[in-house]
């Protein structure tokens, strides 16, 4: 594309090639259908209002504060929607040029100006991950944005009190769960995998007296996450022993037996029956993943191994999961080896940094 016209804004000058490269990188992410639909809804919500995510967050201040999670979701959707729009208009320009219709020149110029306008908006959506920018000594990417930073929905804060109230809470929920969902819960509890990863099927087998789980990862688009990870256990925990016994005769493929909504409702019912009304909404399948991370951190497992076991490609991401102080007392994991499809990005610590696991 030889057209070198540019669209002037206060932020940057961008040519069409740069716009196309940036947009195609974003559109090329590996996303599932539900995520794409969610992005589309959020983007069109902002587009109809004529607002960027930052302007939308500002408009919400004083009325109904925007949560931090919602702001980041809108920001990601806005980026993806702009990128899709840029790619669609670029393809339209390509078709008009290929037709070689002299009367299409004005239309091409108009489309290219819109592409460059959207590209400038897209470039303005620079990453604003608070902790990362703070570590690197950078100011806030969008200092004018005020959002409600109170965390919502996380199950991690309840792990400590849950373990004190019910040291065997995982086994209680398992026993209260309908039988068709127990294999899924056993895999999540033993491996700390995402519930969605069981939908793809988790291979369970025995090799050399060890339990071996092969997991196809979720959240692996654009180089993120481990597409495949293989975990080996010397069976120690209740669920490791259960899976080992089940796989002794033949290799198993544990899959989700119902829709995600049905599984979620089944677990909610099991929590109510096993732990009581107080814990409904505070404990879910994700709690098992948080507990897995907490147990590994509390056992002193290296950050690289924890990242691989959790399906991450960066050792920083585990900071969002269970804390070392939330490990279960008197209960150990049998994880002896884990390997993933790609290396883990190491965090470069500054002198004096605290290296203890979170």
BELKA-V599542 format. One line per field, one symbol per residue. phi: phi as a letter, one per 20 degrees, with the letter a starting at -180 (. if undefined). psi: psi as a letter, one per 20 degrees, with the letter a starting at -180 (. if undefined). burial: + if it has 9 or more other C-alpha atoms within 8 Angstrom, else -. A space follows every 50 residues. Layout:
BEGIN
phi=???
psi=???
burial=???
END
This chain:
BEGIN
phi=.efdfcdecfeadceffffffffffffffedeffffffffffffffffem cegffffffefndbgffffffffffffffffffffffffffffffffffl egfegfffffffffffffffffffefgcfgfffffemdfgfcfeedcfef fcnfefgefgfffffcgdgffffgfeeggfdffgffffffdmffgffffe ndfcbdblmdecddcefdldflnemefccdddcegcfgffffffffefeb fdcecfebfgfffffffgfffffedofgefndcbgffffffgffffffen ffffffgffenedcfffffedgegfefefmccedfdabccebfefeeeee gnfeeffe
psi=oipjqqpprigrpprhghggggghhghjqnqrhgggggggggghgghhik qrhghghhhipifoppqgghghghgghggggggggggghghggghghhhl ohiighhgggghhhghghhghghilqploggghghjkqrphmhiporojp qpipighigghghhgnhkhghggghiqqhiihgghggghhijrqhhhhhi pppprppkjqpppppoqrljqkjqrohpqpppqoogrghghghgghjhhr pqoprpiaqhgggghggghhgghhhrhhipiipahhhhgghgggggghij qqhghggghikqjqihhiiiaqqhijqppjpqqjphqpqriqqppqpoqq pjqojqq.
burial=-----++-----++++--++-+++-++--------+-+++-+++-++--- ++++++++-++---++++--+--++++++++++++++-++--+--++--- ---+---+--+++-++++++-+----------++----------+-+--- ----++-+++-++-----+--+++-++---+++++++++++++++-++-+ ++++++---+++++++++-++--++++++++++++++-++++++-+++-- ++-+++------++-+++++++-+++--++--++++++++++++++++-- +--++++++++++++--+--++++-+++---++++--+++---+------ ------+-
END
